[in-house]
């Protein structure tokens, strides 16, 4: 359990969560459109999970 928690508290994980929260805030205030949010969010999450999958394969 501690191992999973330590993996969750990783710089990339924190950055992903912070960026997600930031873009949600910008979308809710109307600064960016829903389509722009979806594009950016898809790129961030896709990159994050792509890196995680590659790390799993290398082990």
mmCIF file as Biopython writes it, N, C-alpha, C and O atoms, coordinates in Angstrom:
data_model
#
loop_
_atom_site.group_PDB
_atom_site.id
_atom_site.type_symbol
_atom_site.label_atom_id
_atom_site.label_alt_id
_atom_site.label_comp_id
_atom_site.label_asym_id
_atom_site.label_entity_id
_atom_site.label_seq_id
_atom_site.pdbx_PDB_ins_code
_atom_site.Cartn_x
_atom_site.Cartn_y
_atom_site.Cartn_z
_atom_site.occupancy
_atom_site.B_iso_or_equiv
_atom_site.auth_seq_id
_atom_site.auth_asym_id
_atom_site.pdbx_PDB_model_num
ATOM 1   N N  . UNK A ? 1  ? 0.821   -1.196 0.000   1.0 0.0 1  A 1 
ATOM 2   C CA . UNK A ? 1  ? 0.000   0.000  0.000   1.0 0.0 1  A 1 
ATOM 3   C C  . UNK A ? 1  ? 0.868   1.265  0.000   1.0 0.0 1  A 1 
ATOM 4   O O  . UNK A ? 1  ? 0.603   2.203  -0.751  1.0 0.0 1  A 1 
ATOM 5   N N  . UNK A ? 2  ? 1.901   1.285  0.842   1.0 0.0 2  A 1 
ATOM 6   C CA . UNK A ? 2  ? 2.791   2.447  0.893   1.0 0.0 2  A 1 
ATOM 7   C C  . UNK A ? 2  ? 3.518   2.627  -0.430  1.0 0.0 2  A 1 
ATOM 8   O O  . UNK A ? 2  ? 3.775   3.749  -0.866  1.0 0.0 2  A 1 
ATOM 9   N N  . UNK A ? 3  ? 3.844   1.505  -1.061  1.0 0.0 3  A 1 
ATOM 10  C CA . UNK A ? 3  ? 4.545   1.561  -2.341  1.0 0.0 3  A 1 
ATOM 11  C C  . UNK A ? 3  ? 3.670   2.197  -3.417  1.0 0.0 3  A 1 
ATOM 12  O O  . UNK A ? 3  ? 4.151   3.007  -4.210  1.0 0.0 3  A 1 
ATOM 13  N N  . UNK A ? 4  ? 2.397   1.837  -3.448  1.0 0.0 4  A 1 
ATOM 14  C CA . UNK A ? 4  ? 1.479   2.419  -4.419  1.0 0.0 4  A 1 
ATOM 15  C C  . UNK A ? 4  ? 1.275   3.904  -4.152  1.0 0.0 4  A 1 
ATOM 16  O O  . UNK A ? 4  ? 1.195   4.703  -5.086  1.0 0.0 4  A 1 
ATOM 17  N N  . UNK A ? 5  ? 1.192   4.269  -2.892  1.0 0.0 5  A 1 
ATOM 18  C CA . UNK A ? 5  ? 1.022   5.672  -2.532  1.0 0.0 5  A 1 
ATOM 19  C C  . UNK A ? 5  ? 2.257   6.483  -2.916  1.0 0.0 5  A 1 
ATOM 20  O O  . UNK A ? 5  ? 2.135   7.610  -3.397  1.0 0.0 5  A 1 
ATOM 21  N N  . UNK A ? 6  ? 3.437   5.918  -2.707  1.0 0.0 6  A 1 
ATOM 22  C CA . UNK A ? 6  ? 4.659   6.638  -3.071  1.0 0.0 6  A 1 
ATOM 23  C C  . UNK A ? 6  ? 4.773   6.798  -4.581  1.0 0.0 6  A 1 
ATOM 24  O O  . UNK A ? 6  ? 5.314   7.798  -5.052  1.0 0.0 6  A 1 
ATOM 25  N N  . UNK A ? 7  ? 4.280   5.843  -5.339  1.0 0.0 7  A 1 
ATOM 26  C CA . UNK A ? 7  ? 4.287   5.970  -6.792  1.0 0.0 7  A 1 
ATOM 27  C C  . UNK A ? 7  ? 3.287   7.029  -7.249  1.0 0.0 7  A 1 
ATOM 28  O O  . UNK A ? 7  ? 3.515   7.714  -8.246  1.0 0.0 7  A 1 
ATOM 29  N N  . UNK A ? 8  ? 2.175   7.161  -6.515  1.0 0.0 8  A 1 
ATOM 30  C CA . UNK A ? 8  ? 1.162   8.154  -6.866  1.0 0.0 8  A 1 
ATOM 31  C C  . UNK A ? 8  ? 1.697   9.559  -6.636  1.0 0.0 8  A 1 
ATOM 32  O O  . UNK A ? 8  ? 1.409   10.477 -7.405  1.0 0.0 8  A 1 
ATOM 33  N N  . UNK A ? 9  ? 2.478   9.722  -5.575  1.0 0.0 9  A 1 
ATOM 34  C CA . UNK A ? 9  ? 3.039   11.029 -5.265  1.0 0.0 9  A 1 
ATOM 35  C C  . UNK A ? 9  ? 4.377   11.150 -5.989  1.0 0.0 9  A 1 
ATOM 36  O O  . UNK A ? 9  ? 5.448   11.100 -5.384  1.0 0.0 9  A 1 
ATOM 37  N N  . UNK A ? 10 ? 4.277   11.306 -7.270  1.0 0.0 10 A 1 
ATOM 38  C CA . UNK A ? 10 ? 5.419   11.430 -8.161  1.0 0.0 10 A 1 
ATOM 39  C C  . UNK A ? 10 ? 5.306   12.801 -8.820  1.0 0.0 10 A 1 
ATOM 40  O O  . UNK A ? 10 ? 4.206   13.346 -8.919  1.0 0.0 10 A 1 
ATOM 41  N N  . UNK A ? 11 ? 6.393   13.353 -9.260  1.0 0.0 11 A 1 
ATOM 42  C CA . UNK A ? 11 ? 6.362   14.683 -9.858  1.0 0.0 11 A 1 
ATOM 43  C C  . UNK A ? 11 ? 5.435   14.710 -11.068 1.0 0.0 11 A 1 
ATOM 44  O O  . UNK A ? 11 ? 4.666   15.656 -11.239 1.0 0.0 11 A 1 
ATOM 45  N N  . UNK A ? 12 ? 5.504   13.686 -11.903 1.0 0.0 12 A 1 
ATOM 46  C CA . UNK A ? 12 ? 4.635   13.650 -13.081 1.0 0.0 12 A 1 
ATOM 47  C C  . UNK A ? 12 ? 3.171   13.558 -12.688 1.0 0.0 12 A 1 
ATOM 48  O O  . UNK A ? 12 ? 2.317   14.181 -13.318 1.0 0.0 12 A 1 
ATOM 49  N N  . UNK A ? 13 ? 2.876   12.785 -11.652 1.0 0.0 13 A 1 
ATOM 50  C CA . UNK A ? 13 ? 1.499   12.657 -11.191 1.0 0.0 13 A 1 
ATOM 51  C C  . UNK A ? 13 ? 0.984   13.983 -10.657 1.0 0.0 13 A 1 
ATOM 52  O O  . UNK A ? 13 ? -0.143  14.382 -10.951 1.0 0.0 13 A 1 
ATOM 53  N N  . UNK A ? 14 ? 1.804   14.658 -9.879  1.0 0.0 14 A 1 
ATOM 54  C CA . UNK A ? 14 ? 1.406   15.953 -9.331  1.0 0.0 14 A 1 
ATOM 55  C C  . UNK A ? 14 ? 1.194   16.968 -10.447 1.0 0.0 14 A 1 
ATOM 56  O O  . UNK A ? 14 ? 0.232   17.735 -10.420 1.0 0.0 14 A 1 
ATOM 57  N N  . UNK A ? 15 ? 2.086   16.970 -11.421 1.0 0.0 15 A 1 
ATOM 58  C CA . UNK A ? 15 ? 1.942   17.893 -12.547 1.0 0.0 15 A 1 
ATOM 59  C C  . UNK A ? 15 ? 0.676   17.588 -13.356 1.0 0.0 15 A 1 
ATOM 60  O O  . UNK A ? 15 ? -0.031  18.506 -13.772 1.0 0.0 15 A 1 
ATOM 61  N N  . UNK A ? 16 ? 0.396   16.320 -13.573 1.0 0.0 16 A 1 
ATOM 62  C CA . UNK A ? 16 ? -0.799  15.939 -14.309 1.0 0.0 16 A 1 
ATOM 63  C C  . UNK A ? 16 ? -2.051  16.404 -13.580 1.0 0.0 16 A 1 
ATOM 64  O O  . UNK A ? 16 ? -2.959  16.963 -14.196 1.0 0.0 16 A 1 
ATOM 65  N N  . UNK A ? 17 ? -2.104  16.178 -12.277 1.0 0.0 17 A 1 
ATOM 66  C CA . UNK A ? 17 ? -3.261  16.612 -11.489 1.0 0.0 17 A 1 
ATOM 67  C C  . UNK A ? 17 ? -3.383  18.130 -11.456 1.0 0.0 17 A 1 
ATOM 68  O O  . UNK A ? 17 ? -4.489  18.662 -11.544 1.0 0.0 17 A 1 
ATOM 69  N N  . UNK A ? 18 ? -2.261  18.831 -11.330 1.0 0.0 18 A 1 
ATOM 70  C CA . UNK A ? 18 ? -2.284  20.291 -11.301 1.0 0.0 18 A 1 
ATOM 71  C C  . UNK A ? 18 ? -2.752  20.862 -12.644 1.0 0.0 18 A 1 
ATOM 72  O O  . UNK A ? 18 ? -3.576  21.776 -12.682 1.0 0.0 18 A 1 
ATOM 73  N N  . UNK A ? 19 ? -2.227  20.323 -13.732 1.0 0.0 19 A 1 
ATOM 74  C CA . UNK A ? 19 ? -2.643  20.783 -15.059 1.0 0.0 19 A 1 
ATOM 75  C C  . UNK A ? 19 ? -4.122  20.504 -15.294 1.0 0.0 19 A 1 
ATOM 76  O O  . UNK A ? 19 ? -4.835  21.340 -15.849 1.0 0.0 19 A 1 
ATOM 77  N N  . UNK A ? 20 ? -4.577  19.343 -14.875 1.0 0.0 20 A 1 
ATOM 78  C CA . UNK A ? 20 ? -5.995  19.002 -15.028 1.0 0.0 20 A 1 
ATOM 79  C C  . UNK A ? 20 ? -6.857  19.988 -14.257 1.0 0.0 20 A 1 
ATOM 80  O O  . UNK A ? 20 ? -7.844  20.499 -14.786 1.0 0.0 20 A 1 
ATOM 81  N N  . UNK A ? 21 ? -6.489  20.257 -13.009 1.0 0.0 21 A 1 
ATOM 82  C CA . UNK A ? 21 ? -7.256  21.207 -12.190 1.0 0.0 21 A 1 
ATOM 83  C C  . UNK A ? 21 ? -7.235  22.600 -12.812 1.0 0.0 21 A 1 
ATOM 84  O O  . UNK A ? 21 ? -8.252  23.292 -12.830 1.0 0.0 21 A 1 
ATOM 85  N N  . UNK A ? 22 ? -6.085  23.003 -13.315 1.0 0.0 22 A 1 
ATOM 86  C CA . UNK A ? 22 ? -5.980  24.316 -13.945 1.0 0.0 22 A 1 
ATOM 87  C C  . UNK A ? 22 ? -6.856  24.447 -15.174 1.0 0.0 22 A 1 
ATOM 88  O O  . UNK A ? 22 ? -7.541  25.455 -15.346 1.0 0.0 22 A 1 
ATOM 89  N N  . UNK A ? 23 ? -6.840  23.448 -16.021 1.0 0.0 23 A 1 
ATOM 90  C CA . UNK A ? 23 ? -7.655  23.514 -17.227 1.0 0.0 23 A 1 
ATOM 91  C C  . UNK A ? 23 ? -9.148  23.390 -16.922 1.0 0.0 23 A 1 
ATOM 92  O O  . UNK A ? 23 ? -9.970  23.974 -17.627 1.0 0.0 23 A 1 
ATOM 93  N N  . UNK A ? 24 ? -9.505  22.639 -15.886 1.0 0.0 24 A 1 
ATOM 94  C CA . UNK A ? 24 ? -10.908 22.586 -15.470 1.0 0.0 24 A 1 
ATOM 95  C C  . UNK A ? 24 ? -11.340 23.975 -15.017 1.0 0.0 24 A 1 
ATOM 96  O O  . UNK A ? 24 ? -12.421 24.445 -15.373 1.0 0.0 24 A 1 
ATOM 97  N N  . UNK A ? 25 ? -10.487 24.628 -14.229 1.0 0.0 25 A 1 
ATOM 98  C CA . UNK A ? 25 ? -10.805 25.988 -13.777 1.0 0.0 25 A 1 
ATOM 99  C C  . UNK A ? 25 ? -10.955 26.958 -14.930 1.0 0.0 25 A 1 
ATOM 100 O O  . UNK A ? 25 ? -11.894 27.753 -14.951 1.0 0.0 25 A 1 
ATOM 101 N N  . UNK A ? 26 ? -10.041 26.905 -15.894 1.0 0.0 26 A 1 
ATOM 102 C CA . UNK A ? 26 ? -10.126 27.789 -17.055 1.0 0.0 26 A 1 
ATOM 103 C C  . UNK A ? 26 ? -11.375 27.522 -17.882 1.0 0.0 26 A 1 
ATOM 104 O O  . UNK A ? 26 ? -11.981 28.454 -18.412 1.0 0.0 26 A 1 
ATOM 105 N N  . UNK A ? 27 ? -11.761 26.265 -17.995 1.0 0.0 27 A 1 
ATOM 106 C CA . UNK A ? 27 ? -12.965 25.925 -18.748 1.0 0.0 27 A 1 
ATOM 107 C C  . UNK A ? 27 ? -14.215 26.422 -18.030 1.0 0.0 27 A 1 
ATOM 108 O O  . UNK A ? 27 ? -15.129 26.946 -18.665 1.0 0.0 27 A 1 
ATOM 109 N N  . UNK A ? 28 ? -14.257 26.259 -16.710 1.0 0.0 28 A 1 
ATOM 110 C CA . UNK A ? 28 ? -15.427 26.702 -15.941 1.0 0.0 28 A 1 
ATOM 111 C C  . UNK A ? 28 ? -15.590 28.215 -15.963 1.0 0.0 28 A 1 
ATOM 112 O O  . UNK A ? 28 ? -16.717 28.708 -15.924 1.0 0.0 28 A 1 
ATOM 113 N N  . UNK A ? 29 ? -14.498 28.959 -16.024 1.0 0.0 29 A 1 
ATOM 114 C CA . UNK A ? 29 ? -14.589 30.422 -16.069 1.0 0.0 29 A 1 
ATOM 115 C C  . UNK A ? 29 ? -14.787 30.942 -17.484 1.0 0.0 29 A 1 
ATOM 116 O O  . UNK A ? 29 ? -14.998 32.139 -17.681 1.0 0.0 29 A 1 
ATOM 117 N N  . UNK A ? 30 ? -14.723 30.065 -18.459 1.0 0.0 30 A 1 
ATOM 118 C CA . UNK A ? 30 ? -14.960 30.466 -19.841 1.0 0.0 30 A 1 
ATOM 119 C C  . UNK A ? 30 ? -13.722 30.981 -20.556 1.0 0.0 30 A 1 
ATOM 120 O O  . UNK A ? 30 ? -13.830 31.510 -21.662 1.0 0.0 30 A 1 
ATOM 121 N N  . UNK A ? 31 ? -12.557 30.839 -19.954 1.0 0.0 31 A 1 
ATOM 122 C CA . UNK A ? 31 ? -11.318 31.301 -20.585 1.0 0.0 31 A 1 
ATOM 123 C C  . UNK A ? 31 ? -10.950 30.451 -21.800 1.0 0.0 31 A 1 
ATOM 124 O O  . UNK A ? 31 ? -10.426 30.970 -22.786 1.0 0.0 31 A 1 
ATOM 125 N N  . UNK A ? 32 ? -11.223 29.149 -21.732 1.0 0.0 32 A 1 
ATOM 126 C CA . UNK A ? 32 ? -11.003 28.266 -22.875 1.0 0.0 32 A 1 
ATOM 127 C C  . UNK A ? 32 ? -12.280 27.471 -23.116 1.0 0.0 32 A 1 
ATOM 128 O O  . UNK A ? 32 ? -13.084 27.280 -22.204 1.0 0.0 32 A 1 
ATOM 129 N N  . UNK A ? 33 ? -12.456 27.016 -24.335 1.0 0.0 33 A 1 
ATOM 130 C CA . UNK A ? 33 ? -13.672 26.272 -24.673 1.0 0.0 33 A 1 
ATOM 131 C C  . UNK A ? 33 ? -13.550 24.806 -24.247 1.0 0.0 33 A 1 
ATOM 132 O O  . UNK A ? 33 ? -12.458 24.322 -23.948 1.0 0.0 33 A 1 
ATOM 133 N N  . UNK A ? 34 ? -14.648 24.139 -24.228 1.0 0.0 34 A 1 
ATOM 134 C CA . UNK A ? 34 ? -14.666 22.721 -23.896 1.0 0.0 34 A 1 
ATOM 135 C C  . UNK A ? 34 ? -13.853 21.894 -24.875 1.0 0.0 34 A 1 
ATOM 136 O O  . UNK A ? 34 ? -13.204 20.923 -24.484 1.0 0.0 34 A 1 
ATOM 137 N N  . UNK A ? 35 ? -13.885 22.277 -26.155 1.0 0.0 35 A 1 
ATOM 138 C CA . UNK A ? 35 ? -13.127 21.540 -27.174 1.0 0.0 35 A 1 
ATOM 139 C C  . UNK A ? 35 ? -11.632 21.692 -26.944 1.0 0.0 35 A 1 
ATOM 140 O O  . UNK A ? 35 ? -10.884 20.723 -27.071 1.0 0.0 35 A 1 
ATOM 141 N N  . UNK A ? 36 ? -11.186 22.906 -26.604 1.0 0.0 36 A 1 
ATOM 142 C CA . UNK A ? 36 ? -9.769  23.116 -26.312 1.0 0.0 36 A 1 
ATOM 143 C C  . UNK A ? 36 ? -9.355  22.318 -25.085 1.0 0.0 36 A 1 
ATOM 144 O O  . UNK A ? 36 ? -8.280  21.719 -25.058 1.0 0.0 36 A 1 
ATOM 145 N N  . UNK A ? 37 ? -10.214 22.313 -24.067 1.0 0.0 37 A 1 
ATOM 146 C CA . UNK A ? 37 ? -9.936  21.549 -22.854 1.0 0.0 37 A 1 
ATOM 147 C C  . UNK A ? 37 ? -9.784  20.067 -23.181 1.0 0.0 37 A 1 
ATOM 148 O O  . UNK A ? 37 ? -8.842  19.418 -22.728 1.0 0.0 37 A 1 
ATOM 149 N N  . UNK A ? 38 ? -10.708 19.543 -23.963 1.0 0.0 38 A 1 
ATOM 150 C CA . UNK A ? 38 ? -10.671 18.131 -24.309 1.0 0.0 38 A 1 
ATOM 151 C C  . UNK A ? 38 ? -9.386  17.774 -25.051 1.0 0.0 38 A 1 
ATOM 152 O O  . UNK A ? 38 ? -8.780  16.737 -24.779 1.0 0.0 38 A 1 
ATOM 153 N N  . UNK A ? 39 ? -8.971  18.619 -25.977 1.0 0.0 39 A 1 
ATOM 154 C CA . UNK A ? 39 ? -7.738  18.369 -26.729 1.0 0.0 39 A 1 
ATOM 155 C C  . UNK A ? 39 ? -6.525  18.352 -25.811 1.0 0.0 39 A 1 
ATOM 156 O O  . UNK A ? 39 ? -5.705  17.437 -25.873 1.0 0.0 39 A 1 
ATOM 157 N N  . UNK A ? 40 ? -6.415  19.353 -24.969 1.0 0.0 40 A 1 
ATOM 158 C CA . UNK A ? 40 ? -5.264  19.460 -24.064 1.0 0.0 40 A 1 
ATOM 159 C C  . UNK A ? 40 ? -5.263  18.319 -23.054 1.0 0.0 40 A 1 
ATOM 160 O O  . UNK A ? 40 ? -4.228  17.698 -22.812 1.0 0.0 40 A 1 
ATOM 161 N N  . UNK A ? 41 ? -6.413  18.049 -22.474 1.0 0.0 41 A 1 
ATOM 162 C CA . UNK A ? 41 ? -6.517  16.996 -21.462 1.0 0.0 41 A 1 
ATOM 163 C C  . UNK A ? 41 ? -6.181  15.628 -22.050 1.0 0.0 41 A 1 
ATOM 164 O O  . UNK A ? 41 ? -5.504  14.825 -21.407 1.0 0.0 41 A 1 
ATOM 165 N N  . UNK A ? 42 ? -6.645  15.362 -23.258 1.0 0.0 42 A 1 
ATOM 166 C CA . UNK A ? 42 ? -6.351  14.092 -23.918 1.0 0.0 42 A 1 
ATOM 167 C C  . UNK A ? 42 ? -4.849  13.928 -24.149 1.0 0.0 42 A 1 
ATOM 168 O O  . UNK A ? 42 ? -4.306  12.839 -23.966 1.0 0.0 42 A 1 
ATOM 169 N N  . UNK A ? 43 ? -4.187  14.998 -24.547 1.0 0.0 43 A 1 
ATOM 170 C CA . UNK A ? 43 ? -2.740  14.929 -24.761 1.0 0.0 43 A 1 
ATOM 171 C C  . UNK A ? 43 ? -2.004  14.671 -23.452 1.0 0.0 43 A 1 
ATOM 172 O O  . UNK A ? 43 ? -1.092  13.845 -23.411 1.0 0.0 43 A 1 
ATOM 173 N N  . UNK A ? 44 ? -2.384  15.359 -22.392 1.0 0.0 44 A 1 
ATOM 174 C CA . UNK A ? 44 ? -1.713  15.198 -21.098 1.0 0.0 44 A 1 
ATOM 175 C C  . UNK A ? 44 ? -1.891  13.786 -20.570 1.0 0.0 44 A 1 
ATOM 176 O O  . UNK A ? 44 ? -0.915  13.131 -20.203 1.0 0.0 44 A 1 
ATOM 177 N N  . UNK A ? 45 ? -3.113  13.319 -20.529 1.0 0.0 45 A 1 
ATOM 178 C CA . UNK A ? 45 ? -3.398  11.988 -19.987 1.0 0.0 45 A 1 
ATOM 179 C C  . UNK A ? 45 ? -2.800  10.911 -20.877 1.0 0.0 45 A 1 
ATOM 180 O O  . UNK A ? 45 ? -2.260  9.928  -20.367 1.0 0.0 45 A 1 
ATOM 181 N N  . UNK A ? 46 ? -2.881  11.067 -22.177 1.0 0.0 46 A 1 
ATOM 182 C CA . UNK A ? 46 ? -2.289  10.093 -23.095 1.0 0.0 46 A 1 
ATOM 183 C C  . UNK A ? 46 ? -0.791  9.974  -22.906 1.0 0.0 46 A 1 
ATOM 184 O O  . UNK A ? 46 ? -0.247  8.870  -22.896 1.0 0.0 46 A 1 
ATOM 185 N N  . UNK A ? 47 ? -0.120  11.109 -22.756 1.0 0.0 47 A 1 
ATOM 186 C CA . UNK A ? 47 ? 1.317   11.081 -22.532 1.0 0.0 47 A 1 
ATOM 187 C C  . UNK A ? 47 ? 1.639   10.420 -21.201 1.0 0.0 47 A 1 
ATOM 188 O O  . UNK A ? 47 ? 2.537   9.580  -21.126 1.0 0.0 47 A 1 
ATOM 189 N N  . UNK A ? 48 ? 0.922   10.787 -20.165 1.0 0.0 48 A 1 
ATOM 190 C CA . UNK A ? 48 ? 1.185   10.249 -18.831 1.0 0.0 48 A 1 
ATOM 191 C C  . UNK A ? 48 ? 1.031   8.724  -18.819 1.0 0.0 48 A 1 
ATOM 192 O O  . UNK A ? 48 ? 1.920   8.011  -18.353 1.0 0.0 48 A 1 
ATOM 193 N N  . UNK A ? 49 ? -0.090  8.231  -19.329 1.0 0.0 49 A 1 
ATOM 194 C CA . UNK A ? 49 ? -0.315  6.793  -19.310 1.0 0.0 49 A 1 
ATOM 195 C C  . UNK A ? 49 ? 0.588   6.067  -20.310 1.0 0.0 49 A 1 
ATOM 196 O O  . UNK A ? 49 ? 0.933   4.907  -20.086 1.0 0.0 49 A 1 
ATOM 197 N N  . UNK A ? 50 ? 0.971   6.714  -21.390 1.0 0.0 50 A 1 
ATOM 198 C CA . UNK A ? 50 ? 1.914   6.113  -22.325 1.0 0.0 50 A 1 
ATOM 199 C C  . UNK A ? 50 ? 3.269   5.892  -21.682 1.0 0.0 50 A 1 
ATOM 200 O O  . UNK A ? 50 ? 3.900   4.857  -21.893 1.0 0.0 50 A 1 
ATOM 201 N N  . UNK A ? 51 ? 3.714   6.854  -20.906 1.0 0.0 51 A 1 
ATOM 202 C CA . UNK A ? 51 ? 4.986   6.732  -20.198 1.0 0.0 51 A 1 
ATOM 203 C C  . UNK A ? 51 ? 4.892   5.636  -19.143 1.0 0.0 51 A 1 
ATOM 204 O O  . UNK A ? 51 ? 5.825   4.849  -18.986 1.0 0.0 51 A 1 
ATOM 205 N N  . UNK A ? 52 ? 3.779   5.577  -18.421 1.0 0.0 52 A 1 
ATOM 206 C CA . UNK A ? 52 ? 3.607   4.554  -17.386 1.0 0.0 52 A 1 
ATOM 207 C C  . UNK A ? 52 ? 3.593   3.155  -18.000 1.0 0.0 52 A 1 
ATOM 208 O O  . UNK A ? 52 ? 4.176   2.229  -17.435 1.0 0.0 52 A 1 
ATOM 209 N N  . UNK A ? 53 ? 2.938   2.991  -19.148 1.0 0.0 53 A 1 
ATOM 210 C CA . UNK A ? 53 ? 2.885   1.694  -19.808 1.0 0.0 53 A 1 
ATOM 211 C C  . UNK A ? 53 ? 4.273   1.279  -20.283 1.0 0.0 53 A 1 
ATOM 212 O O  . UNK A ? 53 ? 4.654   0.115  -20.153 1.0 0.0 53 A 1 
ATOM 213 N N  . UNK A ? 54 ? 5.019   2.217  -20.827 1.0 0.0 54 A 1 
ATOM 214 C CA . UNK A ? 54 ? 6.383   1.911  -21.289 1.0 0.0 54 A 1 
ATOM 215 C C  . UNK A ? 54 ? 7.277   1.503  -20.136 1.0 0.0 54 A 1 
ATOM 216 O O  . UNK A ? 54 ? 8.093   0.593  -20.284 1.0 0.0 54 A 1 
ATOM 217 N N  . UNK A ? 55 ? 7.143   2.150  -18.996 1.0 0.0 55 A 1 
ATOM 218 C CA . UNK A ? 55 ? 7.934   1.781  -17.819 1.0 0.0 55 A 1 
ATOM 219 C C  . UNK A ? 55 ? 7.599   0.369  -17.368 1.0 0.0 55 A 1 
ATOM 220 O O  . UNK A ? 55 ? 8.489   -0.382 -16.969 1.0 0.0 55 A 1 
ATOM 221 N N  . UNK A ? 56 ? 6.312   -0.004 -17.428 1.0 0.0 56 A 1 
ATOM 222 C CA . UNK A ? 56 ? 5.884   -1.345 -17.032 1.0 0.0 56 A 1 
ATOM 223 C C  . UNK A ? 56 ? 6.469   -2.401 -17.952 1.0 0.0 56 A 1 
ATOM 224 O O  . UNK A ? 56 ? 6.830   -3.482 -17.488 1.0 0.0 56 A 1 
ATOM 225 N N  . UNK A ? 57 ? 6.571   -2.124 -19.220 1.0 0.0 57 A 1 
ATOM 226 C CA . UNK A ? 57 ? 7.111   -3.082 -20.184 1.0 0.0 57 A 1 
ATOM 227 C C  . UNK A ? 57 ? 8.603   -3.285 -20.015 1.0 0.0 57 A 1 
ATOM 228 O O  . UNK A ? 57 ? 9.110   -4.376 -20.273 1.0 0.0 57 A 1 
ATOM 229 N N  . UNK A ? 58 ? 9.316   -2.252 -19.583 1.0 0.0 58 A 1 
ATOM 230 C CA . UNK A ? 58 ? 10.756  -2.347 -19.449 1.0 0.0 58 A 1 
ATOM 231 C C  . UNK A ? 58 ? 11.175  -3.176 -18.220 1.0 0.0 58 A 1 
ATOM 232 O O  . UNK A ? 58 ? 12.304  -3.664 -18.163 1.0 0.0 58 A 1 
ATOM 233 N N  . UNK A ? 59 ? 10.303  -3.331 -17.273 1.0 0.0 59 A 1 
ATOM 234 C CA . UNK A ? 59 ? 10.651  -4.078 -16.044 1.0 0.0 59 A 1 
ATOM 235 C C  . UNK A ? 59 ? 10.643  -5.538 -16.254 1.0 0.0 59 A 1 
ATOM 236 O O  . UNK A ? 59 ? 10.913  -6.298 -15.323 1.0 0.0 59 A 1 
#
